[in-house]
Amino acid sequence: MQAAAASCSAPGRNLTRPSASRRTAPARAAPLGGRRRLAAAPPPRAAVDPSSVASAVDLAKPEVLAAAGAGLLALLGGLAAAMGQGGSGLGAALGGAAPADAAADAAPAAEALPRKDAVLVLGATGRAGRAIVQQLLRDGRTVVAAVRSADKATEVFSSLGVAEGRQEGSGGILFVDAGVDVTKEETLTEELFRGVTQVVSALGGVAGRLPDGGFGYLDGMTPEAVEAKGIANVVAAMARFMAPAKRASEVVLSMRTAEDLEAWERLDDVIMGGSSSSGLGPAADGGGAEWKGDLIVEGGGFCGARTRKLGLDLSGFDGLQLRVKSDGQTFKLNVKTADQEDTPESTYQATFDTAEDGDWSTVRLPWHTFVPVKRAQSDPQGEPLTGDSISKLGLVLSRFEFNKMPNPAYHPGPFTLSIAGGVGAYRAPRPQLVLLSSAGVERNAVIGDDTEARKRSIPIVQLNPGGVLNWKYEAECAARASGFPYCVVRATGLDDGSPAASESRLLEADQGDTMSGRVSRAETALVISAALTNPEAAGKTFELRRSEAADGAGAGNGPRQLNRLFLKLAPDANRWRVGLPPFPRAVPPPAPPTEERKAEILADPRVAAAAARDRQQRAKAGLGPVSEAQAAAGEAAGAGAEEGAKEAAKGEKELVSTQA
């Protein structure tokens, strides 16, 4: 964690975690929407996507924004995906903050709903933010949607058929807290964090039409203010009002005394005609147990010990934990559930190693490491172990690992396995801060002020309107240095409008910011919701895209697939151990390209290819043509292009954010 903080620190900006000492909360303002019941709204106005790249493009080309109504970052996805190379798609535009409207007086809640174990969603009315809110509610979570304007929240959520309060079917609960502006630390109050255990950021700078008719950032809501400084404010508020989660464990089966060990019985290969033998006894110091035996390969080849029925419900834990000492051999821990009591040939098995030098080591075995086994063969159709209704536990030393394959780390003859205390269960921290960021930010930081390297990079890195990539990266650095378990999800090109976006496809993740492609906001929201409940997502930064492989079509993204997605990723603290470079330090934004250079970038064949795809989609949707640059921006923004075009046609004030 400290290494990440050091590598990301920008000159003159302190990104280390502030003191966690609580201080008196700022005076609480009248809650503009803290418990305000959402009223029925008129038909929603055309919403501009707060997360796509075109918005900040102007910012690279104002007319692109005017017609497409798209935000800055999604342009990257369309452009990078068109590259067909290792370029990274920067679609991670997140839901931007809504403009501040006059808030109505708060009305009393119709019912008292529990506000606990809640997820605070920042940028909840942006297109990515609202998708995250919907997914969390579908998953039965309690959500606190933090918004600047209660009226905007009413308009957005009513258009989605979502009302404040308990949701039918899922049981999820929605609270809306208005008057929240992350650029103003005093609005991040103790009341806002009441009952909150996790935070999701879908923030982005807010850009739109200025009074003079041009385009720019509104009300000072620049990427620097909203993302870099705003996330720093959020982290500081978390330090005041939340406590970082820590790993917790407890002994669930003591093995200290002879009385404790009466729960165990021998299960050696003599039951199959073998000659091996083993037994459990208390350690001489009273601190645990020693399992000793003699493993004889001829005629069998395994020693075992098994408990009688225990009736344990460990569903509130993430796995089992042992403190062990032996001589480098690989053992097994068996779990038999209540459902398997009538099928003696079925069990769950996980292997664990011991230190060759005979030192003590702590072994943690998550539930997903336990393999369903039936008749000594792994069972691909077996249900994953969840920890509830555990009937029996067992220890095994065998010459076989799984499916009669040899155990690579065993030896016949005498053995001793020392166990300190007994069998424990542990619960690992989940991410408490999930930041939706964008592919391309790390690449941009590596390039720094290397003008020639920037010219060779993908279009969004060349444009980098408003220094948005730099400020997004600073927000990431603040999250990684926060002292809280975190997860940074870098979406590639955000794509909600293409036919591919409606297909069910396997999701892929990678690290190092070399991935390109597309992903929908709904898919991104699915991964974020899963990350909040999965300890394997904690402490990781990764890029996300939809698989384009032939075997990715029709594949689901259920719990197993998403767990596998997180497991494949290396913790940020170990990046250099798996061939990834350390995070680059944060650097100031480069000088913006000249107007001539902007024109050259927008004339890139990759932009033209993206525009051609967008024209096809617009023709299919019955929409009128737009310019090539506008079409390229519109494709990246997905459905936001149509909404933005309608809004621009009405001549109304349109809001575009650099995030989805």
Helices and strands as residue ranges (DSSP letters): H 2-8, G 54-57, H 62-68, H 74-83, E 118-122, H 127-138, E 142-146, H 150-159, E 165-166, E 173-177, G 185-187, E 196-201, E 206-209, E 215-217, H 223-223, I 224-229, H 230-241, E 248-254, G 260-263, E 264-266, G 269-272, E 277-282, E 288-295, E 302-307, E 319-325, E 330-337, G 338-340, E 346-353, E 361-366, G 367-369, E 371-374, E 377-378, E 390-398, E 413-420, E 422-427, E 433-438, H 441-447, H 451-455, H 459-463, G 465-467, H 468-480, E 486-491, E 493-494, G 499-502, E 507-510, E 518-519, H 521-533, G 535-537, E 540-546, G 550-552, H 559-567, G 572-578, H 595-602, H 605-620, H 628-637, H 640-650, E 655-657
